[in-house]
């Protein structure tokens, strides 16, 4: 086939894809972004659309990692012997501890936007807040949560699942089982209603494969923030939108009309037409 013929065929297919996408947008308005969110009862303004926020369902769970997610380091790196091993080093204007120092002078700080992110998960997203961490020293992790004043944002102590013995898969399954047990009147938590917040794709990607529908939010080096959560929601909404489009397109559109993928027989007929110049 000539280059001109190739371009004509590709151009036709591209036009069909564009037309099909437009058809899906018109016929499935629920896939469109609903617009910017209004101000919420947290001190930050939500930039996620209502469709983004509803992606996880009305009764979901946001699960946070700890090290390099809520604070800027690893709890196990701190010297920890006896009572008062950690000393509050810095406080913010409200008097909350933002940095601690250990017996060797090493410091660890809560990320500046961590509290805003936890409040956003509860007050704006209306989600249960839980923790899942491989923290080798569970007592250290719990002490840091207490010192930084973060315990108040976690809905129940049973939703803090720590320890290196279990994998993150095990952590999430434990949290789901405990949530289900606490809500016997409900049909059970769906993975599409769960968001996992972590600083490593090496953790998040396997969880996505293990639990289809799970929403993931990757924490940048600057730490967790409201933007981190909303980025995860937008990514999940976009994925859902693309999947719906592909399902609709490959099925041939509503009522069996519209552009599906052309059969090999149809493609062959088109090549013959192009090559013959008719």
C-alpha positions in Angstrom: 0.0 0.0 0.0 1.2 3.5 -0.7 2.0 6.1 2.0 -1.0 8.1 0.7 -3.2 5.0 1.1 -2.0 4.4 4.6 -2.7 8.0 5.6 -6.2 7.8 4.2 -7.0 4.7 6.2 -5.5 6.1 9.4 -7.3 9.3 8.9 -10.6 7.5 8.5 -10.0 5.5 11.7 -8.9 8.6 13.6 -12.1 10.4 12.5 -14.2 7.5 13.7 -12.5 7.5 17.1 -13.0 11.2 17.5 -16.7 10.9 16.5 -17.2 7.9 18.9 -15.6 9.8 21.8 -17.9 12.7 21.1 -20.9 10.4 21.0 -20.0 8.8 24.4 -19.6 12.3 26.0 -23.1 13.2 24.8 -24.8 10.0 25.7 -23.0 9.5 29.0 -22.9 12.9 30.7 -22.1 11.2 34.0 -18.6 10.6 32.7 -18.0 14.4 32.4 -16.4 16.5 35.1 -19.2 18.2 37.1 -17.1 21.4 37.7 -15.1 23.0 40.4 -16.1 22.1 43.9 -17.4 24.7 46.3 -15.5 25.8 49.5 -15.4 23.1 52.1 -15.2 23.3 55.9 -11.4 22.8 55.8 -9.1 25.7 55.6 -8.2 24.7 52.0 -10.3 25.0 48.9 -11.0 21.8 47.1 -10.0 21.8 43.4 -11.4 18.3 42.7 -14.7 18.1 40.9 -17.7 16.5 42.5 -17.3 13.6 40.0 -13.7 13.2 41.2 -14.7 13.2 44.9 -17.5 10.7 44.3 -15.2 8.3 42.5 -14.5 6.4 45.8 -18.1 6.1 46.8 -19.9 7.7 49.7 -18.5 5.6 52.5 -14.9 5.0 51.6 -11.6 4.6 53.5 -8.4 6.6 52.9 -5.4 4.6 54.1 -2.2 6.4 54.8 1.4 5.1 55.0 3.6 6.8 57.7 7.3 7.1 56.9 8.0 9.6 54.1 4.3 10.1 53.7 3.1 11.9 56.9 6.5 12.8 58.1 9.9 13.3 56.5 11.9 10.2 57.4 11.8 6.8 58.9 10.9 6.3 62.5 13.4 3.5 62.9 16.3 5.9 62.3 15.7 7.6 65.6 17.5 6.7 68.8 14.9 5.2 71.1 15.8 4.2 74.6 13.7 4.8 77.7 11.0 7.2 78.5 11.3 10.6 76.9 13.6 9.4 74.2 12.0 12.0 71.9 11.8 15.6 72.7 9.5 18.1 71.0 11.8 20.5 69.1 9.6 22.8 67.2 5.9 23.9 67.5 3.7 25.8 65.2 1.7 29.0 66.0 -1.1 26.8 67.4 1.3 25.0 69.8 1.3 21.7 67.9 4.5 19.8 67.7 6.0 19.8 64.2 9.5 18.4 64.9 11.0 16.1 67.4 14.7 15.4 68.3 16.1 12.1 69.6 18.9 11.4 72.1 21.6 11.7 69.4 20.2 15.0 68.0 18.5 13.6 64.9 15.3 15.3 64.0 12.1 14.2 62.3 9.4 16.5 61.2 5.7 16.1 60.2 5.2 17.4 56.7 3.6 20.9 56.6 0.4 19.8 54.8 -0.2 16.5 56.6 -2.9 17.7 59.0 -4.7 19.5 56.1 -4.7 16.2 54.1 -6.0 14.2 57.0 -8.8 16.7 57.7 -9.6 16.8 54.0 -10.0 13.1 53.9 -12.5 13.2 56.8 -14.3 16.5 56.4 -14.4 17.0 52.6 -14.1 13.5 51.1 -16.2 12.1 54.0 -14.0 9.1 54.3 -12.8 6.9 57.2 -9.1 7.5 57.9 -6.8 4.5 58.5 -3.1 3.8 58.7 -1.1 0.9 57.1 2.7 0.9 57.6 5.6 -1.5 57.6 7.0 0.4 60.6 9.5 -2.0 62.3 9.0 -0.3 65.7 5.3 0.0 66.2 5.7 1.8 69.5 7.8 4.5 67.8 5.2 5.0 65.1 2.4 5.3 67.6 4.4 7.7 69.7 5.1 9.9 66.7 1.4 9.9 65.8 0.7 11.0 69.4 3.4 13.7 69.5 2.4 15.2 66.2 -1.2 15.3 67.3 -2.3 13.0 64.4 -4.2 10.4 66.4 -7.3 12.5 66.6 -7.8 12.2 62.8 -7.7 8.4 62.7 -11.2 7.1 63.3 -10.4 4.1 65.5 -7.2 2.6 66.9 -8.1 -0.8 65.2 -7.6 1.0 61.9 -3.9 1.5 62.6 -2.3 -1.6 61.2 1.5 -1.7 61.6 4.4 -4.1 61.5 6.8 -5.6 59.0 5.5 -9.2 59.3 2.5 -8.6 57.1 2.7 -7.2 53.5 0.7 -4.1 52.5 -1.7 -6.5 50.9 -2.3 -8.1 54.4 -2.6 -4.6 55.9 -5.3 -3.6 53.5 -7.2 -6.8 53.9 -7.1 -6.4 57.7 -8.4 -2.9 57.5 -11.2 -4.0 55.1 -12.2 -6.9 57.4 -12.3 -4.6 60.4 -14.3 -2.0 58.6 -16.8 -4.6 57.4 -17.1 -6.0 60.9 -17.9 -2.5 62.2 -20.6 -2.0 59.6 -22.6 -5.3 59.5 -25.6 -3.5 58.1 -23.7 -2.6 54.9 -22.9 -5.0 52.0 -19.1 -4.7 52.5 -16.4 -2.3 51.5 -15.5 -2.3 47.8 -12.0 -1.7 46.8 -13.2 1.1 44.5 -14.1 2.9 47.7 -10.6 2.7 49.2 -7.7 5.0 48.5 -4.1 4.0 49.4 -1.7 6.9 50.0 2.0 6.0 49.9 5.4 7.5 48.8 6.4 4.5 46.6 5.0 3.3 43.3 6.7 0.0 44.1 4.0 -0.4 46.8 1.1 1.2 45.0 1.3 -0.6 41.6 1.2 -4.2 43.0 -1.8 -3.1 45.2 -3.6 -1.8 42.2 -3.2 -5.2 40.5 -4.2 -7.2 43.6 -7.3 -5.1 44.3 -9.0 -4.0 41.1 -10.6 -0.6 41.5 -8.3 0.5 44.3 -7.6 4.2 44.1 -3.9 5.1 44.7 -2.2 8.4 45.5 1.5 8.8 45.2 3.1 11.2 47.7 5.8 13.5 46.3 9.0 14.2 48.1 7.4 17.3 49.6 5.0 15.1 51.5 1.4 14.4 51.7 -1.1 17.2 51.0 -4.6 17.9 49.8 -3.2 18.0 46.3 -1.9 14.4 46.7 -5.4 13.1 47.5 -7.1 15.1 44.8 -4.5 13.9 42.3 -5.4 10.3 43.2 -9.1 11.0 42.7 -8.6 12.7 39.4 -6.5 9.8 38.2 -9.1 7.3 39.3 -11.9 9.3 37.6 -9.9 9.6 34.4 -9.2 5.8 34.4 -12.9 5.1 34.9 -13.8 7.5 32.2 -11.4 5.9 29.7 -12.6 2.4 30.6 -16.2 3.4 30.1 -15.3 4.9 26.7 -13.4 1.9 25.5 -16.2 -0.5 26.6 -18.8 1.7 24.9 -16.6 2.1 21.7 -15.7 -1.6 21.4 -19.4 -2.6 21.9 -20.3 -0.4 19.0 -22.1 2.3 20.9 -25.6 2.4 22.2 -28.1 0.2 20.4 -25.3 -1.5 18.4 -24.7 1.7 16.4 -21.6 3.8 16.3 -18.0 2.9 15.7 -16.6 -0.4 16.9 -13.3 -1.8 15.8 -13.5 -2.7 12.1 -13.3 -6.4 11.3 -10.3 -7.8 9.3 -12.7 -8.3 6.4 -13.8 -4.7 6.4 -10.2 -3.6 6.7 -9.2 -5.7 3.7 -12.0 -4.2 1.6 -10.9 -0.8 2.5 -7.3 -1.6 1.4 -8.6 -2.9 -1.9 -10.6 0.3 -2.5 -7.7 2.5 -1.6 -5.2 0.6 -3.7 -7.6 0.5 -6.7 -8.1 4.3 -6.4 -11.9 3.9 -6.3 
